[in-house]
Amino acid sequence: MEYQKLAIPDVVLLTPKVFGDERGFFMETFRQSEFEKHCGNYEFVQDNHSSSTKGILRGLHYQHQKPQGKLVRVVKGEVFDVAVDMRQSSPTFGKWVGAYLSADNKRMLWVPPGFAHGFLVTSESAEFVYKCTDYYNPGDEYSLLWNDETVGVEWPQIDCEVVLSEKDGAGLLFSDAPPFLKNIFS
């Protein structure tokens, strides 16, 4: 596995070694000891799987009292995946990074606790799977407005309208979203 720190160094792009032949392929998607060496000492407690069609944008979500780190990947199709630093004491507070994740490139993204996270489906459909470091807590979830001008995520242009849930369409502006006051996650 190759581990690449992005412009926000706590967010890491993982590229697995893929062994393939005419029968198909094999790859290791997670090894605790290597993950800890490159990303930190985290324990995963929940796995999730979602399916979406082109133009669906999910996010930008985060939990404030029980923040989740997420190790995300795509097993069908392609998404543009985004992490926004919500840690007020961080030098990258309010900055974002993004990466294309697809079934073809088999890349994964580590989004640590303290970040808002979301993705836009850029293929006809996509299946998105991810491991979480804490349990989903619906009463603690916030949605940062996907197109907040202060953050300025540069979402890719697609040939259809972006579709949001009601909750995500009513997301908070960055200036109104509760930040993490201490950078206790790195």
C-alpha positions in Angstrom: 0.0 0.0 0.0 1.2 3.5 -0.9 0.3 6.3 1.6 0.3 9.8 0.2 -0.3 12.8 2.5 -2.3 15.5 0.7 -2.3 19.3 0.9 -3.8 18.8 4.4 -1.3 16.3 5.7 -3.7 14.5 8.1 -5.8 13.5 5.1 -4.1 10.5 3.4 -4.6 8.9 0.0 -4.0 5.2 0.0 -3.2 3.3 -3.2 -3.2 -0.5 -2.8 -0.9 -2.8 -4.7 -3.2 -4.7 -7.1 -2.2 -8.2 -8.3 -4.2 -9.2 -11.4 -4.3 -11.7 -14.2 -6.9 -13.1 -16.6 -8.8 -14.5 -13.6 -9.3 -11.1 -11.9 -7.4 -9.3 -9.2 -6.4 -9.4 -5.5 -5.5 -6.5 -3.2 -5.2 -5.9 0.5 -7.5 -3.1 1.5 -6.5 -2.7 5.2 -3.7 -3.7 7.5 -3.9 -2.3 11.0 -0.2 -2.0 11.7 0.5 -0.2 8.4 -2.5 2.1 8.8 -1.3 3.1 12.3 2.2 3.8 11.0 0.9 6.1 8.3 -2.4 7.5 9.6 -2.5 7.1 13.4 -3.7 4.8 16.1 -7.4 4.5 15.4 -9.9 1.6 15.9 -12.7 1.1 13.5 -16.1 0.2 15.0 -18.6 0.4 12.1 -18.6 -0.3 8.3 -21.1 1.4 5.9 -22.1 0.9 2.3 -24.1 3.3 0.1 -25.3 3.3 -3.5 -26.0 6.5 -5.4 -26.6 7.6 -9.0 -24.8 10.3 -11.0 -25.1 13.8 -9.6 -25.9 12.7 -6.1 -23.9 14.8 -3.6 -23.8 13.5 0.0 -22.3 15.8 2.6 -20.5 17.6 3.8 -21.1 15.7 7.1 -19.5 15.6 10.5 -20.3 14.6 14.1 -19.3 17.1 16.7 -19.5 15.3 20.1 -18.5 11.9 18.7 -16.4 12.7 15.7 -15.8 10.0 13.2 -12.7 9.2 11.2 -13.5 7.5 7.9 -11.5 5.3 5.6 -13.5 5.5 2.4 -13.4 3.7 -1.0 -15.5 3.1 -4.1 -16.2 -0.5 -5.2 -18.4 0.5 -8.2 -18.2 3.6 -10.3 -16.5 6.9 -9.4 -16.9 9.8 -6.9 -15.1 13.0 -6.2 -14.4 12.8 -2.4 -13.9 15.9 -0.2 -12.6 16.5 3.3 -12.9 20.0 5.0 -10.8 20.7 8.1 -13.1 21.8 10.9 -10.4 22.0 13.6 -10.2 25.6 14.6 -6.6 25.4 16.0 -5.3 23.7 12.8 -3.2 25.7 10.3 -5.5 24.3 7.6 -8.8 25.2 9.3 -11.5 25.8 6.7 -9.4 24.4 3.9 -10.4 21.4 1.8 -8.8 18.6 -0.2 -10.4 16.3 -2.8 -9.6 13.1 -4.7 -11.2 11.0 -7.3 -11.9 7.5 -5.9 -13.1 4.8 -8.3 -13.5 1.0 -8.7 -10.8 1.3 -11.4 -8.2 3.2 -9.5 -9.0 1.4 -6.2 -7.8 4.3 -4.1 -9.0 5.0 -0.6 -9.0 8.2 1.4 -8.4 8.5 5.2 -10.5 11.4 6.6 -9.6 11.8 10.2 -11.9 12.9 13.0 -12.4 16.7 13.0 -13.2 16.9 9.3 -16.4 17.4 7.4 -16.7 14.8 4.6 -18.7 14.4 1.4 -18.7 13.1 -2.1 -20.2 13.7 -5.6 -21.0 10.8 -7.9 -19.4 11.4 -11.3 -20.2 8.1 -12.9 -23.6 6.7 -13.9 -23.8 5.1 -10.4 -21.4 4.4 -7.6 -21.2 2.2 -4.5 -19.3 3.7 -1.7 -18.0 1.8 1.4 -16.3 3.1 4.5 -15.0 2.2 7.9 -15.7 4.6 10.8 -13.9 5.2 14.1 -17.1 5.9 16.0 -20.7 5.0 15.7 -23.2 7.0 13.7 -25.0 9.3 16.1 -27.9 11.1 14.2 -28.5 13.7 16.9 -24.9 14.8 16.7 -24.5 15.1 12.9 -24.0 18.4 11.1 -24.1 19.2 7.5 -21.7 21.9 6.2 -23.2 23.6 3.1 -21.6 21.9 0.1 -21.2 25.1 -1.9 -20.2 27.5 0.9 -18.2 30.3 -0.7 -15.8 30.6 2.3 -14.7 27.0 1.9 -14.8 27.1 -1.9 -14.8 23.4 -2.8 -14.2 23.1 -6.5 -16.6 20.3 -7.3 -16.1 18.8 -10.8 -18.5 19.8 -13.6 -20.9 17.0 -14.5 -23.5 16.8 -17.3 -26.5 16.7 -14.9 -27.9 18.6 -11.9 -26.5 18.1 -8.5 -29.0 16.3 -6.3 -29.0 16.8 -2.5 -31.0 15.5 0.4 -33.2 18.1 2.1 -30.8 18.1 5.1 -27.7 18.7 2.9 -29.5 21.4 0.9 -30.1 23.2 4.1 -26.5 22.8 5.3 -24.8 25.3 7.6 -22.6 28.0 6.3 -19.0 27.6 7.4 -19.3 30.7 9.6 -22.3 29.1 11.4 -20.9 25.5 11.6 -19.5 24.5 15.0 -15.8 23.9 14.8 -13.6 21.6 16.8 -12.0 24.0 19.3 -9.0 21.9 20.0 -6.8 19.9 17.5 -7.0 16.8 19.6 -7.2 14.4 16.7 -3.7 14.5 15.1 
